[in-house]
Amino acid sequence: MFKDEASRKQVVNRLRRAQGQLAAVLTMIEEGRDCRQVVTQLSAVSKAIDRAGFKIMACTLRESIAGEAAPGHEVMTVEELEKLFMTLS
């Protein structure tokens, strides 16, 4: 999926933060915290996951344009890229 190690690390870090935020949301719900606080944190989790998805998409697009997929992966067609992009929207 990633030829660029720095991008892979960025995505992993974003998802780990989102994982921690989601755990905090669960704790907040279990503690009966205010709805506004829970929804605000849930929104932050959603944005973090979206950003990770768009970073993955950007790397895939860059690699496909260059015609160089990561080892073990195929270069995607324009149609495949479009379908994948629409999955995130």
PDB file with SEQRES, HELIX, SHEET and CRYST1 records, atoms N, CA, C and O in Angstrom:
SEQRES   1 A   89  MET PHE LYS ASP GLU ALA SER ARG LYS GLN VAL VAL ASN          
SEQRES   2 A   89  ARG LEU ARG ARG ALA GLN GLY GLN LEU ALA ALA VAL LEU          
SEQRES   3 A   89  THR MET ILE GLU GLU GLY ARG ASP CYS ARG GLN VAL VAL          
SEQRES   4 A   89  THR GLN LEU SER ALA VAL SER LYS ALA ILE ASP ARG ALA          
SEQRES   5 A   89  GLY PHE LYS ILE MET ALA CYS THR LEU ARG GLU SER ILE          
SEQRES   6 A   89  ALA GLY GLU ALA ALA PRO GLY HIS GLU VAL MET THR VAL          
SEQRES   7 A   89  GLU GLU LEU GLU LYS LEU PHE MET THR LEU SER                  
HELIX    1 AA1 GLU A    5  GLU A   30  1                                  26    
HELIX    2 AA2 CYS A   35  ALA A   66  1                                  32    
HELIX    3 AA3 VAL A   78  LEU A   88  1                                  11    
CRYST1    1.000    1.000    1.000  90.00  90.00  90.00 P 1           1          
ATOM      1  N   MET A   1       0.818  -1.185   0.000  1.00  0.00           N  
ATOM      2  CA  MET A   1       0.000   0.000   0.000  1.00  0.00           C  
ATOM      3  C   MET A   1       0.868   1.258   0.000  1.00  0.00           C  
ATOM      4  O   MET A   1       0.521   2.235  -0.664  1.00  0.00           O  
ATOM      5  N   PHE A   2       1.976   1.260   0.720  1.00  0.00           N  
ATOM      6  CA  PHE A   2       2.822   2.451   0.800  1.00  0.00           C  
ATOM      7  C   PHE A   2       4.232   2.159   0.323  1.00  0.00           C  
ATOM      8  O   PHE A   2       4.898   1.256   0.828  1.00  0.00           O  
ATOM      9  N   LYS A   3       4.677   2.929  -0.650  1.00  0.00           N  
ATOM     10  CA  LYS A   3       6.091   2.898  -1.019  1.00  0.00           C  
ATOM     11  C   LYS A   3       6.843   3.876  -0.137  1.00  0.00           C  
ATOM     12  O   LYS A   3       8.039   3.715   0.106  1.00  0.00           O  
ATOM     13  N   ASP A   4       6.139   4.888   0.341  1.00  0.00           N  
ATOM     14  CA  ASP A   4       6.698   5.956   1.155  1.00  0.00           C  
ATOM     15  C   ASP A   4       6.529   5.617   2.638  1.00  0.00           C  
ATOM     16  O   ASP A   4       5.415   5.638   3.160  1.00  0.00           O  
ATOM     17  N   GLU A   5       7.620   5.310   3.304  1.00  0.00           N  
ATOM     18  CA  GLU A   5       7.580   4.909   4.713  1.00  0.00           C  
ATOM     19  C   GLU A   5       7.063   6.033   5.605  1.00  0.00           C  
ATOM     20  O   GLU A   5       6.349   5.770   6.572  1.00  0.00           O  
ATOM     21  N   ALA A   6       7.409   7.275   5.296  1.00  0.00           N  
ATOM     22  CA  ALA A   6       6.954   8.402   6.119  1.00  0.00           C  
ATOM     23  C   ALA A   6       5.431   8.518   6.085  1.00  0.00           C  
ATOM     24  O   ALA A   6       4.805   8.789   7.110  1.00  0.00           O  
ATOM     25  N   SER A   7       4.838   8.314   4.917  1.00  0.00           N  
ATOM     26  CA  SER A   7       3.378   8.373   4.798  1.00  0.00           C  
ATOM     27  C   SER A   7       2.725   7.243   5.571  1.00  0.00           C  
ATOM     28  O   SER A   7       1.706   7.445   6.231  1.00  0.00           O  
ATOM     29  N   ARG A   8       3.304   6.063   5.492  1.00  0.00           N  
ATOM     30  CA  ARG A   8       2.762   4.929   6.253  1.00  0.00           C  
ATOM     31  C   ARG A   8       2.760   5.243   7.741  1.00  0.00           C  
ATOM     32  O   ARG A   8       1.777   4.983   8.435  1.00  0.00           O  
ATOM     33  N   LYS A   9       3.859   5.802   8.228  1.00  0.00           N  
ATOM     34  CA  LYS A   9       3.950   6.142   9.653  1.00  0.00           C  
ATOM     35  C   LYS A   9       2.924   7.199  10.042  1.00  0.00           C  
ATOM     36  O   LYS A   9       2.340   7.132  11.124  1.00  0.00           O  
ATOM     37  N   GLN A  10       2.703   8.177   9.159  1.00  0.00           N  
ATOM     38  CA  GLN A  10       1.705   9.212   9.439  1.00  0.00           C  
ATOM     39  C   GLN A  10       0.309   8.614   9.572  1.00  0.00           C  
ATOM     40  O   GLN A  10      -0.443   8.966  10.482  1.00  0.00           O  
ATOM     41  N   VAL A  11      -0.029   7.715   8.664  1.00  0.00           N  
ATOM     42  CA  VAL A  11      -1.352   7.081   8.707  1.00  0.00           C  
ATOM     43  C   VAL A  11      -1.499   6.241   9.970  1.00  0.00           C  
ATOM     44  O   VAL A  11      -2.528   6.303  10.644  1.00  0.00           O  
ATOM     45  N   VAL A  12      -0.488   5.466  10.288  1.00  0.00           N  
ATOM     46  CA  VAL A  12      -0.546   4.626  11.490  1.00  0.00           C  
ATOM     47  C   VAL A  12      -0.707   5.500  12.740  1.00  0.00           C  
ATOM     48  O   VAL A  12      -1.505   5.186  13.623  1.00  0.00           O  
ATOM     49  N   ASN A  13       0.050   6.590  12.808  1.00  0.00           N  
ATOM     50  CA  ASN A  13      -0.057   7.489  13.966  1.00  0.00           C  
ATOM     51  C   ASN A  13      -1.446   8.105  14.066  1.00  0.00           C  
ATOM     52  O   ASN A  13      -2.008   8.188  15.159  1.00  0.00           O  
ATOM     53  N   ARG A  14      -2.007   8.538  12.940  1.00  0.00           N  
ATOM     54  CA  ARG A  14      -3.357   9.108  12.955  1.00  0.00           C  
ATOM     55  C   ARG A  14      -4.381   8.094  13.442  1.00  0.00           C  
ATOM     56  O   ARG A  14      -5.269   8.417  14.230  1.00  0.00           O  
ATOM     57  N   LEU A  15      -4.246   6.873  12.966  1.00  0.00           N  
ATOM     58  CA  LEU A  15      -5.206   5.842  13.364  1.00  0.00           C  
ATOM     59  C   LEU A  15      -5.026   5.431  14.819  1.00  0.00           C  
ATOM     60  O   LEU A  15      -6.005   5.109  15.491  1.00  0.00           O  
ATOM     61  N   ARG A  16      -3.818   5.437  15.307  1.00  0.00           N  
ATOM     62  CA  ARG A  16      -3.603   5.142  16.739  1.00  0.00           C  
ATOM     63  C   ARG A  16      -4.233   6.239  17.611  1.00  0.00           C  
ATOM     64  O   ARG A  16      -4.840   5.950  18.642  1.00  0.00           O  
ATOM     65  N   ARG A  17      -4.079   7.499  17.181  1.00  0.00           N  
ATOM     66  CA  ARG A  17      -4.718   8.597  17.923  1.00  0.00           C  
ATOM     67  C   ARG A  17      -6.232   8.439  17.886  1.00  0.00           C  
ATOM     68  O   ARG A  17      -6.905   8.627  18.900  1.00  0.00           O  
ATOM     69  N   ALA A  18      -6.766   8.096  16.723  1.00  0.00           N  
ATOM     70  CA  ALA A  18      -8.213   7.896  16.602  1.00  0.00           C  
ATOM     71  C   ALA A  18      -8.676   6.750  17.495  1.00  0.00           C  
ATOM     72  O   ALA A  18      -9.746   6.814  18.100  1.00  0.00           O  
ATOM     73  N   GLN A  19      -7.870   5.718  17.570  1.00  0.00           N  
ATOM     74  CA  GLN A  19      -8.195   4.577  18.431  1.00  0.00           C  
ATOM     75  C   GLN A  19      -8.269   5.032  19.893  1.00  0.00           C  
ATOM     76  O   GLN A  19      -9.179   4.642  20.625  1.00  0.00           O  
ATOM     77  N   GLY A  20      -7.319   5.847  20.306  1.00  0.00           N  
ATOM     78  CA  GLY A  20      -7.327   6.372  21.670  1.00  0.00           C  
ATOM     79  C   GLY A  20      -8.515   7.282  21.918  1.00  0.00           C  
ATOM     80  O   GLY A  20      -9.136   7.231  22.980  1.00  0.00           O  
ATOM     81  N   GLN A  21      -8.831   8.120  20.929  1.00  0.00           N  
ATOM     82  CA  GLN A  21      -9.992   9.001  21.054  1.00  0.00           C  
ATOM     83  C   GLN A  21     -11.281   8.198  21.151  1.00  0.00           C  
ATOM     84  O   GLN A  21     -12.174   8.542  21.925  1.00  0.00           O  
ATOM     85  N   LEU A  22     -11.378   7.135  20.370  1.00  0.00           N  
ATOM     86  CA  LEU A  22     -12.576   6.304  20.408  1.00  0.00           C  
ATOM     87  C   LEU A  22     -12.713   5.614  21.768  1.00  0.00           C  
ATOM     88  O   LEU A  22     -13.817   5.504  22.301  1.00  0.00           O  
ATOM     89  N   ALA A  23     -11.611   5.159  22.318  1.00  0.00           N  
ATOM     90  CA  ALA A  23     -11.645   4.562  23.663  1.00  0.00           C  
ATOM     91  C   ALA A  23     -12.137   5.595  24.677  1.00  0.00           C  
ATOM     92  O   ALA A  23     -12.897   5.263  25.587  1.00  0.00           O  
ATOM     93  N   ALA A  24     -11.704   6.840  24.520  1.00  0.00           N  
ATOM     94  CA  ALA A  24     -12.144   7.909  25.418  1.00  0.00           C  
ATOM     95  C   ALA A  24     -13.641   8.162  25.265  1.00  0.00           C  
ATOM     96  O   ALA A  24     -14.333   8.417  26.251  1.00  0.00           O  
ATOM     97  N   VAL A  25     -14.143   8.091  24.031  1.00  0.00           N  
ATOM     98  CA  VAL A  25     -15.576   8.279  23.792  1.00  0.00           C  
ATOM     99  C   VAL A  25     -16.366   7.182  24.500  1.00  0.00           C  
ATOM    100  O   VAL A  25     -17.385   7.461  25.132  1.00  0.00           O  
ATOM    101  N   LEU A  26     -15.909   5.956  24.400  1.00  0.00           N  
ATOM    102  CA  LEU A  26     -16.594   4.850  25.080  1.00  0.00           C  
ATOM    103  C   LEU A  26     -16.631   5.074  26.589  1.00  0.00           C  
ATOM    104  O   LEU A  26     -17.653   4.843  27.236  1.00  0.00           O  
ATOM    105  N   THR A  27     -15.521   5.518  27.133  1.00  0.00           N  
ATOM    106  CA  THR A  27     -15.455   5.803  28.572  1.00  0.00           C  
ATOM    107  C   THR A  27     -16.428   6.918  28.932  1.00  0.00           C  
ATOM    108  O   THR A  27     -17.131   6.835  29.940  1.00  0.00           O  
ATOM    109  N   MET A  28     -16.467   7.954  28.111  1.00  0.00           N  
ATOM    110  CA  MET A  28     -17.384   9.062  28.359  1.00  0.00           C  
ATOM    111  C   MET A  28     -18.838   8.588  28.379  1.00  0.00           C  
ATOM    112  O   MET A  28     -19.624   9.011  29.227  1.00  0.00           O  
ATOM    113  N   ILE A  29     -19.184   7.719  27.452  1.00  0.00           N  
ATOM    114  CA  ILE A  29     -20.554   7.202  27.395  1.00  0.00           C  
ATOM    115  C   ILE A  29     -20.840   6.354  28.632  1.00  0.00           C  
ATOM    116  O   ILE A  29     -21.898   6.479  29.249  1.00  0.00           O  
ATOM    117  N   GLU A  30     -19.895   5.497  28.985  1.00  0.00           N  
ATOM    118  CA  GLU A  30     -20.077   4.657  30.175  1.00  0.00           C  
ATOM    119  C   GLU A  30     -20.221   5.490  31.443  1.00  0.00           C  
ATOM    120  O   GLU A  30     -20.925   5.098  32.373  1.00  0.00           O  
ATOM    121  N   GLU A  31     -19.555   6.635  31.478  1.00  0.00           N  
ATOM    122  CA  GLU A  31     -19.626   7.523  32.642  1.00  0.00           C  
ATOM    123  C   GLU A  31     -20.845   8.434  32.610  1.00  0.00           C  
ATOM    124  O   GLU A  31     -21.096   9.172  33.563  1.00  0.00           O  
ATOM    125  N   GLY A  32     -21.598   8.388  31.525  1.00  0.00           N  
ATOM    126  CA  GLY A  32     -22.799   9.215  31.413  1.00  0.00           C  
ATOM    127  C   GLY A  32     -22.497  10.683  31.167  1.00  0.00           C  
ATOM    128  O   GLY A  32     -23.250  11.552  31.607  1.00  0.00           O  
ATOM    129  N   ARG A  33     -21.403  10.971  30.471  1.00  0.00           N  
ATOM    130  CA  ARG A  33     -21.009  12.353  30.215  1.00  0.00           C  
ATOM    131  C   ARG A  33     -22.018  13.060  29.312  1.00  0.00           C  
ATOM    132  O   ARG A  33     -22.850  12.426  28.663  1.00  0.00           O  
ATOM    133  N   ASP A  34     -21.923  14.364  29.289  1.00  0.00           N  
ATOM    134  CA  ASP A  34     -22.810  15.222  28.520  1.00  0.00           C  
ATOM    135  C   ASP A  34     -22.756  14.884  27.027  1.00  0.00           C  
ATOM    136  O   ASP A  34     -21.688  14.608  26.480  1.00  0.00           O  
ATOM    137  N   CYS A  35     -23.897  14.910  26.392  1.00  0.00           N  
ATOM    138  CA  CYS A  35     -24.024  14.578  24.975  1.00  0.00           C  
ATOM    139  C   CYS A  35     -23.112  15.450  24.113  1.00  0.00           C  
ATOM    140  O   CYS A  35     -22.472  14.952  23.187  1.00  0.00           O  
ATOM    141  N   ARG A  36     -23.050  16.746  24.412  1.00  0.00           N  
ATOM    142  CA  ARG A  36     -22.221  17.649  23.610  1.00  0.00           C  
ATOM    143  C   ARG A  36     -20.755  17.249  23.649  1.00  0.00           C  
ATOM    144  O   ARG A  36     -20.071  17.291  22.627  1.00  0.00           O  
ATOM    145  N   GLN A  37     -20.271  16.862  24.820  1.00  0.00           N  
ATOM    146  CA  GLN A  37     -18.878  16.435  24.951  1.00  0.00           C  
ATOM    147  C   GLN A  37     -18.619  15.158  24.161  1.00  0.00           C  
ATOM    148  O   GLN A  37     -17.600  15.032  23.483  1.00  0.00           O  
ATOM    149  N   VAL A  38     -19.543  14.222  24.253  1.00  0.00           N  
ATOM    150  CA  VAL A  38     -19.396  12.939  23.551  1.00  0.00           C  
ATOM    151  C   VAL A  38     -19.399  13.161  22.044  1.00  0.00           C  
ATOM    152  O   VAL A  38     -18.548  12.629  21.331  1.00  0.00           O  
ATOM    153  N   VAL A  39     -20.344  13.937  21.566  1.00  0.00           N  
ATOM    154  CA  VAL A  39     -20.452  14.164  20.126  1.00  0.00           C  
ATOM    155  C   VAL A  39     -19.233  14.923  19.602  1.00  0.00           C  
ATOM    156  O   VAL A  39     -18.759  14.645  18.501  1.00  0.00           O  
ATOM    157  N   THR A  40     -18.728  15.868  20.372  1.00  0.00           N  
ATOM    158  CA  THR A  40     -17.532  16.608  19.972  1.00  0.00           C  
ATOM    159  C   THR A  40     -16.352  15.657  19.811  1.00  0.00           C  
ATOM    160  O   THR A  40     -15.619  15.748  18.826  1.00  0.00           O  
ATOM    161  N   GLN A  41     -16.160  14.759  20.748  1.00  0.00           N  
ATOM    162  CA  GLN A  41     -15.067  13.797  20.666  1.00  0.00           C  
ATOM    163  C   GLN A  41     -15.297  12.786  19.544  1.00  0.00           C  
ATOM    164  O   GLN A  41     -14.353  12.382  18.865  1.00  0.00           O  
ATOM    165  N   LEU A  42     -16.529  12.388  19.355  1.00  0.00           N  
ATOM    166  CA  LEU A  42     -16.854  11.464  18.273  1.00  0.00           C  
ATOM    167  C   LEU A  42     -16.563  12.104  16.917  1.00  0.00           C  
ATOM    168  O   LEU A  42     -16.093  11.432  15.999  1.00  0.00           O  
ATOM    169  N   SER A  43     -16.837  13.383  16.792  1.00  0.00           N  
ATOM    170  CA  SER A  43     -16.520  14.119  15.572  1.00  0.00           C  
ATOM    171  C   SER A  43     -15.013  14.135  15.330  1.00  0.00           C  
ATOM    172  O   SER A  43     -14.568  13.987  14.192  1.00  0.00           O  
ATOM    173  N   ALA A  44     -14.231  14.310  16.381  1.00  0.00           N  
ATOM    174  CA  ALA A  44     -12.770  14.312  16.256  1.00  0.00           C  
ATOM    175  C   ALA A  44     -12.270  12.951  15.769  1.00  0.00           C  
ATOM    176  O   ALA A  44     -11.356  12.883  14.947  1.00  0.00           O  
ATOM    177  N   VAL A  45     -12.864  11.873  16.274  1.00  0.00           N  
ATOM    178  CA  VAL A  45     -12.495  10.523  15.832  1.00  0.00           C  
ATOM    179  C   VAL A  45     -12.800  10.371  14.346  1.00  0.00           C  
ATOM    180  O   VAL A  45     -11.972   9.874  13.581  1.00  0.00           O  
ATOM    181  N   SER A  46     -13.970  10.793  13.951  1.00  0.00           N  
ATOM    182  CA  SER A  46     -14.387  10.678  12.559  1.00  0.00           C  
ATOM    183  C   SER A  46     -13.440  11.448  11.634  1.00  0.00           C  
ATOM    184  O   SER A  46     -13.050  10.942  10.582  1.00  0.00           O  
ATOM    185  N   LYS A  47     -13.078  12.655  12.023  1.00  0.00           N  
ATOM    186  CA  LYS A  47     -12.166  13.469  11.206  1.00  0.00           C  
ATOM    187  C   LYS A  47     -10.795  12.819  11.101  1.00  0.00           C  
ATOM    188  O   LYS A  47     -10.180  12.836  10.035  1.00  0.00           O  
ATOM    189  N   ALA A  48     -10.311  12.247  12.201  1.00  0.00           N  
ATOM    190  CA  ALA A  48      -9.006  11.584  12.179  1.00  0.00           C  
ATOM    191  C   ALA A  48      -9.014  10.389  11.227  1.00  0.00           C  
ATOM    192  O   ALA A  48      -8.054  10.171  10.488  1.00  0.00           O  
ATOM    193  N   ILE A  49     -10.083   9.630  11.249  1.00  0.00           N  
ATOM    194  CA  ILE A  49     -10.197   8.474  10.358  1.00  0.00           C  
ATOM    195  C   ILE A  49     -10.307   8.939   8.906  1.00  0.00           C  
ATOM    196  O   ILE A  49      -9.694   8.353   8.014  1.00  0.00           O  
ATOM    197  N   ASP A  50     -11.089   9.989   8.673  1.00  0.00           N  
ATOM    198  CA  ASP A  50     -11.205  10.538   7.313  1.00  0.00           C  
ATOM    199  C   ASP A  50      -9.844  10.998   6.803  1.00  0.00           C  
ATOM    200  O   ASP A  50      -9.488  10.719   5.658  1.00  0.00           O  
ATOM    201  N   ARG A  51      -9.090  11.691   7.626  1.00  0.00           N  
ATOM    202  CA  ARG A  51      -7.773  12.179   7.208  1.00  0.00           C  
ATOM    203  C   ARG A  51      -6.841  11.023   6.868  1.00  0.00           C  
ATOM    204  O   ARG A  51      -6.073  11.099   5.909  1.00  0.00           O  
ATOM    205  N   ALA A  52      -6.909   9.965   7.646  1.00  0.00           N  
ATOM    206  CA  ALA A  52      -6.090   8.792   7.350  1.00  0.00           C  
ATOM    207  C   ALA A  52      -6.499   8.192   6.007  1.00  0.00           C  
ATOM    208  O   ALA A  52      -5.645   7.811   5.206  1.00  0.00           O  
ATOM    209  N   GLY A  53      -7.793   8.109   5.767  1.00  0.00           N  
ATOM    210  CA  GLY A  53      -8.287   7.574   4.497  1.00  0.00           C  
ATOM    211  C   GLY A  53      -7.847   8.413   3.310  1.00  0.00           C  
ATOM    212  O   GLY A  53      -7.455   7.873   2.275  1.00  0.00           O  
ATOM    213  N   PHE A  54      -7.908   9.730   3.455  1.00  0.00           N  
ATOM    214  CA  PHE A  54      -7.491  10.603   2.361  1.00  0.00           C  
ATOM    215  C   PHE A  54      -5.983  10.539   2.141  1.00  0.00           C  
ATOM    216  O   PHE A  54      -5.521  10.657   1.005  1.00  0.00           O  
ATOM    217  N   LYS A  55      -5.216  10.356   3.199  1.00  0.00           N  
ATOM    218  CA  LYS A  55      -3.767  10.208   3.048  1.00  0.00           C  
ATOM    219  C   LYS A  55      -3.461   8.911   2.291  1.00  0.00           C  
ATOM    220  O   LYS A  55      -2.603   8.894   1.409  1.00  0.00           O  
ATOM    221  N   ILE A  56      -4.149   7.847   2.630  1.00  0.00           N  
ATOM    222  CA  ILE A  56      -3.974   6.576   1.915  1.00  0.00           C  
ATOM    223  C   ILE A  56      -4.345   6.764   0.445  1.00  0.00           C  
ATOM    224  O   ILE A  56      -3.637   6.300  -0.449  1.00  0.00           O  
ATOM    225  N   MET A  57      -5.452   7.442   0.210  1.00  0.00           N  
ATOM    226  CA  MET A  57      -5.900   7.681  -1.163  1.00  0.00           C  
ATOM    227  C   MET A  57      -4.877   8.511  -1.927  1.00  0.00           C  
ATOM    228  O   MET A  57      -4.585   8.214  -3.086  1.00  0.00           O  
ATOM    229  N   ALA A  58      -4.334   9.537  -1.301  1.00  0.00           N  
ATOM    230  CA  ALA A  58      -3.342  10.388  -1.966  1.00  0.00           C  
ATOM    231  C   ALA A  58      -2.099   9.586  -2.337  1.00  0.00           C  
ATOM    232  O   ALA A  58      -1.556   9.756  -3.428  1.00  0.00           O  
ATOM    233  N   CYS A  59      -1.647   8.722  -1.446  1.00  0.00           N  
ATOM    234  CA  CYS A  59      -0.470   7.889  -1.730  1.00  0.00           C  
ATOM    235  C   CYS A  59      -0.754   6.926  -2.876  1.00  0.00           C  
ATOM    236  O   CYS A  59       0.082   6.738  -3.759  1.00  0.00           O  
ATOM    237  N   THR A  60      -1.924   6.326  -2.859  1.00  0.00           N  
ATOM    238  CA  THR A  60      -2.309   5.399  -3.922  1.00  0.00           C  
ATOM    239  C   THR A  60      -2.400   6.122  -5.257  1.00  0.00           C  
ATOM    240  O   THR A  60      -1.949   5.608  -6.281  1.00  0.00           O  
ATOM    241  N   LEU A  61      -2.982   7.314  -5.245  1.00  0.00           N  
ATOM    242  CA  LEU A  61      -3.096   8.106  -6.467  1.00  0.00           C  
ATOM    243  C   LEU A  61      -1.717   8.483  -7.000  1.00  0.00           C  
ATOM    244  O   LEU A  61      -1.450   8.350  -8.195  1.00  0.00           O  
ATOM    245  N   ARG A  62      -0.854   8.950  -6.120  1.00  0.00           N  
ATOM    246  CA  ARG A  62       0.503   9.333  -6.522  1.00  0.00           C  
ATOM    247  C   ARG A  62       1.246   8.145  -7.121  1.00  0.00           C  
ATOM    248  O   ARG A  62       1.908   8.282  -8.150  1.00  0.00           O  
ATOM    249  N   GLU A  63       1.143   6.984  -6.489  1.00  0.00           N  
ATOM    250  CA  GLU A  63       1.822   5.783  -6.982  1.00  0.00           C  
ATOM    251  C   GLU A  63       1.232   5.317  -8.309  1.00  0.00           C  
ATOM    252  O   GLU A  63       1.960   4.866  -9.193  1.00  0.00           O  
ATOM    253  N   SER A  64      -0.089   5.428  -8.447  1.00  0.00           N  
ATOM    254  CA  SER A  64      -0.731   4.998  -9.691  1.00  0.00           C  
ATOM    255  C   SER A  64      -0.352   5.909 -10.844  1.00  0.00           C  
ATOM    256  O   SER A  64      -0.118   5.436 -11.956  1.00  0.00           O  
ATOM    257  N   ILE A  65      -0.287   7.212 -10.592  1.00  0.00           N  
ATOM    258  CA  ILE A  65       0.112   8.153 -11.644  1.00  0.00           C  
ATOM    259  C   ILE A  65       1.545   7.864 -12.084  1.00  0.00           C  
ATOM    260  O   ILE A  65       1.861   7.914 -13.272  1.00  0.00           O  
ATOM    261  N   ALA A  66       2.406   7.563 -11.116  1.00  0.00           N  
ATOM    262  CA  ALA A  66       3.796   7.253 -11.435  1.00  0.00           C  
ATOM    263  C   ALA A  66       3.943   5.865 -12.050  1.00  0.00           C  
ATOM    264  O   ALA A  66       4.996   5.534 -12.594  1.00  0.00           O  
ATOM    265  N   GLY A  67       2.884   5.051 -11.964  1.00  0.00           N  
ATOM    266  CA  GLY A  67       2.937   3.696 -12.505  1.00  0.00           C  
ATOM    267  C   GLY A  67       3.766   2.762 -11.657  1.00  0.00           C  
ATOM    268  O   GLY A  67       4.277   1.755 -12.147  1.00  0.00           O  
ATOM    269  N   GLU A  68       3.901   3.094 -10.376  1.00  0.00           N  
ATOM    270  CA  GLU A  68       4.740   2.305  -9.461  1.00  0.00           C  
ATOM    271  C   GLU A  68       3.968   1.983  -8.187  1.00  0.00           C  
ATOM    272  O   GLU A  68       3.949   2.783  -7.251  1.00  0.00           O  
ATOM    273  N   ALA A  69       3.353   0.851  -8.152  1.00  0.00           N  
ATOM    274  CA  ALA A  69       2.647   0.430  -6.947  1.00  0.00           C  
ATOM    275  C   ALA A  69       3.642  -0.120  -5.932  1.00  0.00           C  
ATOM    276  O   ALA A  69       4.746  -0.538  -6.281  1.00  0.00           O  
ATOM    277  N   ALA A  70       3.232  -0.108  -4.689  1.00  0.00           N  
ATOM    278  CA  ALA A  70       4.049  -0.689  -3.629  1.00  0.00           C  
ATOM    279  C   ALA A  70       4.206  -2.184  -3.880  1.00  0.00           C  
ATOM    280  O   ALA A  70       3.349  -2.794  -4.521  1.00  0.00           O  
ATOM    281  N   PRO A  71       5.284  -2.781  -3.387  1.00  0.00           N  
ATOM    282  CA  PRO A  71       5.489  -4.221  -3.584  1.00  0.00           C  
ATOM    283  C   PRO A  71       4.269  -5.036  -3.141  1.00  0.00           C  
ATOM    284  O   PRO A  71       3.732  -4.833  -2.052  1.00  0.00           O  
ATOM    285  N   GLY A  72       3.853  -5.940  -3.987  1.00  0.00           N  
ATOM    286  CA  GLY A  72       2.706  -6.784  -3.677  1.00  0.00           C  
ATOM    287  C   GLY A  72       1.367  -6.169  -4.038  1.00  0.00           C  
ATOM    288  O   GLY A  72       0.325  -6.781  -3.801  1.00  0.00           O  
ATOM    289  N   HIS A  73       1.374  -4.964  -4.612  1.00  0.00           N  
ATOM    290  CA  HIS A  73       0.138  -4.276  -4.985  1.00  0.00           C  
ATOM    291  C   HIS A  73       0.184  -3.913  -6.460  1.00  0.00           C  
ATOM    292  O   HIS A  73       1.258  -3.747  -7.038  1.00  0.00           O  
ATOM    293  N   GLU A  74      -0.991  -3.793  -7.059  1.00  0.00           N  
ATOM    294  CA  GLU A  74      -1.086  -3.445  -8.469  1.00  0.00           C  
ATOM    295  C   GLU A  74      -1.374  -1.956  -8.618  1.00  0.00           C  
ATOM    296  O   GLU A  74      -2.000  -1.347  -7.750  1.00  0.00           O  
ATOM    297  N   VAL A  75      -0.913  -1.370  -9.728  1.00  0.00           N  
ATOM    298  CA  VAL A  75      -1.274  -0.003 -10.062  1.00  0.00           C  
ATOM    299  C   VAL A  75      -2.768   0.008 -10.364  1.00  0.00           C  
ATOM    300  O   VAL A  75      -3.267  -0.852 -11.089  1.00  0.00           O  
ATOM    301  N   MET A  76      -3.478   0.986  -9.804  1.00  0.00           N  
ATOM    302  CA  MET A  76      -4.924   1.048  -9.989  1.00  0.00           C  
ATOM    303  C   MET A  76      -5.273   1.834 -11.244  1.00  0.00           C  
ATOM    304  O   MET A  76      -4.564   2.763 -11.631  1.00  0.00           O  
ATOM    305  N   THR A  77      -6.384   1.443 -11.874  1.00  0.00           N  
ATOM    306  CA  THR A  77      -6.884   2.171 -13.031  1.00  0.00           C  
ATOM    307  C   THR A  77      -7.604   3.437 -12.557  1.00  0.00           C  
ATOM    308  O   THR A  77      -7.899   3.592 -11.372  1.00  0.00           O  
ATOM    309  N   VAL A  78      -7.878   4.328 -13.498  1.00  0.00           N  
ATOM    310  CA  VAL A  78      -8.615   5.548 -13.170  1.00  0.00           C  
ATOM    311  C   VAL A  78      -9.984   5.197 -12.591  1.00  0.00           C  
ATOM    312  O   VAL A  78     -10.430   5.822 -11.628  1.00  0.00           O  
ATOM    313  N   GLU A  79     -10.634   4.223 -13.159  1.00  0.00           N  
ATOM    314  CA  GLU A  79     -11.953   3.811 -12.685  1.00  0.00           C  
ATOM    315  C   GLU A  79     -11.874   3.266 -11.258  1.00  0.00           C  
ATOM    316  O   GLU A  79     -12.732   3.571 -10.430  1.00  0.00           O  
ATOM    317  N   GLU A  80     -10.864   2.473 -10.973  1.00  0.00           N  
ATOM    318  CA  GLU A  80     -10.690   1.936  -9.618  1.00  0.00           C  
ATOM    319  C   GLU A  80     -10.399   3.047  -8.624  1.00  0.00           C  
ATOM    320  O   GLU A  80     -10.927   3.044  -7.512  1.00  0.00           O  
ATOM    321  N   LEU A  81      -9.562   3.997  -9.021  1.00  0.00           N  
ATOM    322  CA  LEU A  81      -9.246   5.138  -8.151  1.00  0.00           C  
ATOM    323  C   LEU A  81     -10.492   5.971  -7.870  1.00  0.00           C  
ATOM    324  O   LEU A  81     -10.720   6.388  -6.734  1.00  0.00           O  
ATOM    325  N   GLU A  82     -11.294   6.211  -8.899  1.00  0.00           N  
ATOM    326  CA  GLU A  82     -12.505   6.997  -8.719  1.00  0.00           C  
ATOM    327  C   GLU A  82     -13.463   6.295  -7.761  1.00  0.00           C  
ATOM    328  O   GLU A  82     -14.028   6.925  -6.867  1.00  0.00           O  
ATOM    329  N   LYS A  83     -13.640   5.008  -7.949  1.00  0.00           N  
ATOM    330  CA  LYS A  83     -14.535   4.243  -7.068  1.00  0.00           C  
ATOM    331  C   LYS A  83     -14.035   4.272  -5.634  1.00  0.00           C  
ATOM    332  O   LYS A  83     -14.823   4.437  -4.703  1.00  0.00           O  
ATOM    333  N   LEU A  84     -12.739   4.114  -5.454  1.00  0.00           N  
ATOM    334  CA  LEU A  84     -12.149   4.146  -4.112  1.00  0.00           C  
ATOM    335  C   LEU A  84     -12.321   5.522  -3.482  1.00  0.00           C  
ATOM    336  O   LEU A  84     -12.662   5.627  -2.303  1.00  0.00           O  
ATOM    337  N   PHE A  85     -12.090   6.565  -4.250  1.00  0.00           N  
ATOM    338  CA  PHE A  85     -12.255   7.931  -3.754  1.00  0.00           C  
ATOM    339  C   PHE A  85     -13.706   8.170  -3.319  1.00  0.00           C  
ATOM    340  O   PHE A  85     -13.953   8.748  -2.261  1.00  0.00           O  
ATOM    341  N   MET A  86     -14.643   7.732  -4.124  1.00  0.00           N  
ATOM    342  CA  MET A  86     -16.064   7.929  -3.799  1.00  0.00           C  
ATOM    343  C   MET A  86     -16.459   7.167  -2.533  1.00  0.00           C  
ATOM    344  O   MET A  86     -17.401   7.557  -1.842  1.00  0.00           O  
ATOM    345  N   THR A  87     -15.756   6.102  -2.234  1.00  0.00           N  
ATOM    346  CA  THR A  87     -16.024   5.361  -1.005  1.00  0.00           C  
ATOM    347  C   THR A  87     -15.786   6.235   0.223  1.00  0.00           C  
ATOM    348  O   THR A  87     -16.460   6.082   1.241  1.00  0.00           O  
ATOM    349  N   LEU A  88     -14.820   7.155   0.120  1.00  0.00           N  
ATOM    350  CA  LEU A  88     -14.511   8.032   1.243  1.00  0.00           C  
ATOM    351  C   LEU A  88     -15.474   9.203   1.386  1.00  0.00           C  
ATOM    352  O   LEU A  88     -15.540   9.825   2.446  1.00  0.00           O  
ATOM    353  N   SER A  89     -16.217   9.508   0.333  1.00  0.00           N  
ATOM    354  CA  SER A  89     -17.069  10.706   0.395  1.00  0.00           C  
ATOM    355  C   SER A  89     -18.433  10.401   0.981  1.00  0.00           C  
ATOM    356  O   SER A  89     -19.267  11.298   1.103  1.00  0.00           O  
TER     357      SER A  89                                                      
END                                                                             
